[in-house]
């Protein structure tokens, strides 16, 4: 958001800016979902709802979990919040006592550590190597669990890397976590439907031994292009879900009644737009990764999900740009790139991994072609 703000300011000043910073699909909300929101307004569905979600939406979520993930929940095991971030916040606030630790693999989504800190907990950041596609290894988890460990957070497909855990990888992680029954598992599956190369999605709650300890988080923002509607949801143990609802009752109360009505249609209605959109993202990914790997000083893994790539720019650190300014770190790199070319990306250190940057390719191919050409010209001029 800071990058988007800076890019917006430069654009307002008359500069030509291409923003590759926002984690937001460029597709529109499907027409049937928009119509459901309009109908809800016309039908007077504009009042308070149950704090943590309407019965209709909870039933739609239960159906989704059963249909797509083979997970069985009842209405007391499902919660709806004002976006996925809000659901995560409720879960952490409901469970963390001062000094409790949360294992967070890095690179991580920027909000995880700060939410833990706000709750009085300790984020335990575990660096994951690029050679393993930035995914945490079972032995890293086992080594870092202590008597104070309350949660581990898993995000697959990942923001910012696009990496996805296979079923076998999650089962291996699960074998370790079975040894530590006190540790809760948060599975952030928000990019579940943005997958490539016939990758089969698997979520850790599908392991029966871990089901009762896992909070499975999802939402409508990414797969359904509903970022502004603010609907996130989760399934988990009844006592945790009820505690999260108590916190929500004293903060936001329910998410928009209109958004909830639209979300029912999103989950229950036709799903035939998801695959074509994923295919469009794949074409962009293929182009971006191929191009990045031809640019001097950069290299990039080929991720199997989400709509991000996480290029390595370590070979650009220590060089000077055409204005003579030395690039000392990845923040300098993305700042110089923006000021010299008008291309906005996000530094890897914001995600806990110095020497990288994130590109969101949730924009048009025309923008991507222009942006990558500008990045190439910029890197070629570094000395």
C-alpha positions in Angstrom: 0.0 0.0 0.0 2.9 2.3 0.7 4.2 1.7 -2.8 0.8 2.3 -4.3 0.6 5.6 -2.4 4.0 6.7 -3.7 3.1 5.7 -7.2 -0.2 7.5 -7.0 1.6 10.7 -5.8 4.0 10.5 -8.7 1.2 9.9 -11.1 -0.7 12.9 -9.7 2.4 15.0 -10.3 2.2 14.1 -14.0 4.6 11.2 -14.2 3.9 8.1 -16.3 3.6 5.3 -13.7 3.1 1.5 -14.1 2.2 0.0 -10.8 3.1 -3.6 -10.3 2.6 -3.3 -6.5 -1.0 -4.0 -5.7 -2.2 -7.5 -4.8 -5.5 -7.0 -6.5 -6.9 -8.8 -9.6 -7.5 -6.5 -12.5 -10.6 -8.5 -13.5 -14.0 -7.3 -12.5 -16.4 -8.9 -10.0 -18.6 -11.4 -12.0 -21.9 -10.0 -13.2 -24.1 -12.5 -11.3 -22.3 -11.6 -8.1 -22.8 -7.8 -8.7 -26.4 -8.4 -9.5 -26.9 -10.3 -6.2 -25.5 -7.2 -4.4 -27.9 -5.0 -6.3 -30.8 -7.3 -5.5 -29.9 -7.3 -1.8 -30.2 -3.5 -1.8 -33.5 -3.5 -3.6 -34.9 -6.2 -1.3 -34.0 -4.2 1.8 -31.1 -6.5 3.0 -29.5 -3.4 4.5 -29.7 -4.1 8.2 -27.4 -5.7 10.8 -26.8 -9.4 10.4 -25.5 -12.0 12.8 -22.1 -10.7 13.9 -20.0 -13.4 12.3 -22.1 -14.0 9.2 -25.6 -14.7 8.0 -26.9 -18.2 8.1 -27.2 -18.2 4.3 -23.5 -17.3 3.9 -22.3 -19.7 6.5 -24.2 -22.5 4.7 -22.6 -21.5 1.4 -19.1 -21.6 3.1 -19.9 -25.0 4.6 -20.9 -26.2 1.1 -17.7 -24.8 -0.4 -15.4 -26.4 2.1 -17.2 -29.8 1.7 -17.3 -29.6 -2.1 -13.8 -28.3 -2.8 -11.7 -29.4 0.2 -13.6 -32.4 1.7 -13.8 -30.5 5.0 -16.9 -30.8 7.1 -17.9 -28.0 9.4 -21.2 -26.9 11.0 -22.5 -23.3 11.4 -20.8 -22.9 14.8 -17.4 -23.7 13.2 -17.5 -21.1 10.5 -17.0 -17.3 10.8 -17.2 -14.4 8.4 -15.1 -11.2 8.8 -14.4 -8.0 7.0 -11.8 -9.6 4.7 -9.3 -12.3 5.3 -7.0 -10.0 7.2 -9.8 -9.3 9.8 -10.3 -13.0 10.3 -6.6 -13.5 10.9 -6.6 -10.6 13.3 -9.6 -12.0 15.3 -7.9 -15.4 15.6 -4.6 -14.1 16.8 -6.2 -11.6 19.2 -8.4 -14.4 20.6 -5.5 -16.8 21.3 -2.3 -14.9 21.9 -1.1 -14.1 25.4 2.0 -12.0 26.1 5.1 -14.0 25.2 3.4 -16.5 23.0 5.3 -17.3 19.8 4.0 -17.6 16.3 6.2 -19.3 13.7 6.0 -17.3 10.4 8.0 -18.6 7.4 9.7 -15.8 5.4 9.0 -14.4 2.9 5.7 -13.7 4.5 2.7 -11.6 3.8 3.5 -8.3 5.5 0.6 -8.2 8.0 1.3 -11.5 9.8 4.1 -10.3 12.1 2.5 -7.0 13.0 -0.8 -8.6 13.9 1.1 -10.9 16.2 2.9 -7.9 17.8 -0.4 -6.0 18.2 -1.7 -9.0 20.2 1.4 -9.0 22.5 2.9 -12.1 20.9 6.3 -12.8 19.4 6.7 -13.4 15.7 9.3 -16.1 15.2 10.5 -15.5 11.6 12.0 -18.6 9.9 13.9 -17.8 6.7 13.1 -20.1 3.8 15.6 -20.6 1.1 15.1 -19.8 -2.5 16.5 -23.2 -3.5 13.4 -24.7 -1.9 11.1 -22.2 -3.6 10.9 -20.2 -0.3 9.0 -23.0 1.5 9.6 -24.0 5.1 11.1 -27.5 5.7 9.7 -29.9 8.4 13.1 -29.9 10.2 13.0 -26.1 10.4 9.6 -26.3 12.1 10.7 -28.9 14.6 13.9 -27.0 15.4 12.0 -23.8 16.2 9.0 -25.1 18.2 9.3 -24.2 21.9 7.0 -24.4 24.9 5.8 -20.9 24.0 4.8 -21.8 20.4 1.0 -21.1 20.0 0.6 -21.0 16.2 2.3 -21.7 12.9 1.1 -19.8 9.8 1.2 -21.4 6.4 0.2 -19.5 3.3 -0.2 -21.5 0.1 -0.2 -20.3 -2.7 2.0 -17.7 -1.2 2.1 -13.9 -1.1 4.7 -12.7 -2.1 6.4 -15.7 -3.8 3.6 -17.6 -5.5 5.1 -20.8 -4.1 2.6 -23.7 -3.4 3.0 -26.6 -1.0 2.2 -30.0 -2.5 0.2 -32.6 -0.6 3.3 -34.5 0.1 5.1 -31.5 1.5 2.2 -30.6 3.8 1.9 -34.2 5.0 5.6 -34.1 5.9 5.1 -30.9 7.8 2.0 -32.5 9.4 4.1 -35.4 10.7 6.2 -32.9 12.7 3.2 -31.0 13.9 1.5 -34.2 15.2 4.4 -34.3 17.8 3.3 -30.9 19.2 -0.4 -31.0 19.9 -0.3 -27.6 21.6 0.5 -25.8 18.4 -2.4 -24.4 16.4 -2.1 -24.2 12.6 -3.3 -21.3 10.5 -3.7 -22.1 6.8 -4.2 -19.0 4.7 -5.7 -20.3 1.5 -6.8 -17.0 -0.1 -5.1 -17.8 -3.5 -6.5 -21.3 -3.6 -8.0 -21.0 -7.1 -5.0 -19.2 -8.7 -3.0 -22.3 -9.7 -1.0 -23.3 -12.7 0.6 -26.3 -14.4 -2.2 -28.7 -13.3 -1.1 -28.2 -9.7 -3.6 -30.0 -7.4 -4.5 -27.8 -4.3 -4.3 -29.5 -0.9 -4.8 -27.8 2.5 -3.4 -29.1 5.7 -6.8 -29.4 7.4 -7.4 -32.3 5.1 -5.0 -34.3 7.3 -7.5 -35.9 9.8 -5.1 -35.7 12.7 -4.7 -32.0 12.3 -8.2 -31.0 11.4 -9.3 -29.9 14.9 -6.2 -27.7 15.4 -6.3 -26.0 12.0 -8.0 -22.7 11.2 -8.6 -22.7 7.5 -8.8 -19.1 6.2 -10.2 -18.1 2.8 -12.1 -15.2 1.2 -13.6 -13.7 -1.9 -11.0 -11.1 -2.7 -8.7 -12.9 -5.1 -10.6 -15.8 -6.8 -13.8 -13.7 -7.2 -12.2 -10.3 -7.8 -14.1 -8.9 -4.8 -11.3 -7.0 -2.9 -13.6 -4.0 -2.2 -16.5 -6.1 -1.0 -14.5 -7.1 2.1 -15.5 -10.7 2.8 -13.2 -13.2 4.4 -14.1 -16.4 6.2 -12.7 -19.4 8.1 -13.5 -22.8 9.4 -12.1 -24.2 12.6 -12.8 -25.5 16.1 -16.0 -24.3 17.7 -14.4 -22.8 20.8 -11.9 -20.7 18.7 -14.6 -19.6 16.2 -16.9 -18.5 19.1 -14.0 -16.6 20.8 -13.3 -14.8 17.5 -16.9 -13.9 17.2 -16.8 -12.3 20.7 -13.9 -10.1 19.6 -15.7 -9.1 16.3 -18.8 -8.2 18.3 -16.8 -5.5 20.1 -15.0 -4.2 17.0 -16.6 -4.2 13.5 -19.8 -6.2 14.2 -20.9 -7.8 10.9 -19.4 -7.2 7.5 -21.7 -5.5 5.0 -25.0 -7.3 4.6 -24.9 -6.5 0.9 -21.5 -8.0 0.5 -22.6 -11.1 2.3 -25.6 -11.5 0.0 -23.2 -11.2 -3.0 -20.8 -13.7 -1.4 -23.6 -16.3 -1.2 -24.0 -16.0 -4.9 -20.3 -16.1 -5.5 -19.9 -19.4 -3.6 -23.1 -21.0 -4.8 -23.3 -19.7 -8.3 -21.5 -20.6 -11.5 -17.7 -21.0 -11.1 -16.8 -21.2 -14.8 -15.0 -17.9 -14.9 -12.3 -19.1 -12.4 -10.3 -21.3 -14.8 -10.1 -18.8 -17.7 -8.9 -16.1 -15.4 -6.3 -18.5 -14.0 -5.2 -19.3 -17.5 -4.8 -15.6 -18.2 -2.7 -15.2 -15.1 -0.6 -18.1 -16.3 0.2 -16.5 -19.6 1.3 -13.4 -17.8 3.4 -15.4 -15.4 5.1 -17.2 -18.2 6.0 -14.0 -19.9 7.2 -12.2 -16.8 9.4 -15.1 -15.5 10.9 -15.6 -19.0 11.7 -12.0 -19.4 13.1 -11.5 -15.9 15.5 -14.3 -16.4 17.0 -12.5 -19.4 17.6 -9.3 -17.5 21.2 -8.5 -16.4 21.5 -8.8 -12.6 18.1 -10.5 -12.0 16.9 -14.1 -11.7 13.4 -15.5 -10.9 11.8 -18.7 -9.8 8.8 -20.0 -11.7 5.9 -20.1 -9.1 2.9 -22.3 -9.4 0.3 -20.1 -7.9 -1.0 -16.6 -6.9 -0.2 -13.7 -9.2 3.2 -12.7 -8.0 6.8 -13.4 -8.8 9.7 -12.7 -6.4 12.8 -11.9 -8.4 16.3 -12.0 -6.9 18.1 -8.6 -7.3 21.2 -9.3 -5.1 23.5 -8.8 -8.1 22.2 -5.3 -8.4 23.1 -4.3 -4.8 26.2 -2.2 -4.6 25.8 -0.7 -8.0 25.0 2.9 -8.9 22.0 4.1 -11.0 22.4 6.6 -13.8 22.0 9.5 -11.3 25.1 8.2 -9.4 23.2 7.0 -6.4 24.5 3.8 -4.9 22.0 1.0 -4.3 22.7 -0.4 -0.9 19.7 -2.7 -0.4 16.5 -3.8 -2.1 14.6 -0.7 -0.8 17.1 1.5 -2.6 16.6 -0.7 -5.7 12.8 -0.3 -5.9 12.9 3.4 -5.0 15.5 4.1 -7.7 13.5 1.9 -10.2 10.3 3.9 -9.5 12.0 7.3 -9.7 14.0 6.5 -12.8 11.5 4.4 -14.8 8.0 4.9 -13.2 7.7 1.2 -12.5 6.4 0.5 -9.0 7.3 -2.8 -7.3 7.7 -3.8 -3.6 11.0 -4.5 -1.9 11.6 -8.0 -0.6 12.6 -6.8 2.9 8.9 -5.7 3.4 8.2 -9.4 3.3 11.1 -10.4 5.5 13.6 -11.3 2.7 16.3 -8.8 1.8 17.6 -8.9 -1.8 14.4 -9.5 -3.6 11.4 -7.6 -4.9 7.8 -8.5 -5.6 6.0 -8.0 -8.9 2.2 -8.4 -9.1 1.3 -9.4 -12.6 -2.4 -8.7 -12.0 -2.4 -6.1 -14.7 -2.7 -6.0 -18.5 -0.1 -7.7 -20.7 0.5 -4.3 -22.3 1.5 -2.9 -18.9 3.7 -5.9 -18.2 5.5 -5.6 -21.6 6.2 -1.9 -21.0 7.2 -2.4 -17.4 9.6 -5.3 -18.1 11.2 -3.3 -20.9 11.7 -0.4 -18.5 13.2 -2.7 -15.8 15.6 -4.2 -18.4 16.7 -0.8 -19.6 17.2 0.3 -16.0 19.3 -2.7 -15.0 21.4 -2.4 -18.1 22.4 1.1 -17.0 23.5 0.1 -13.5 27.3 0.4 -13.0 
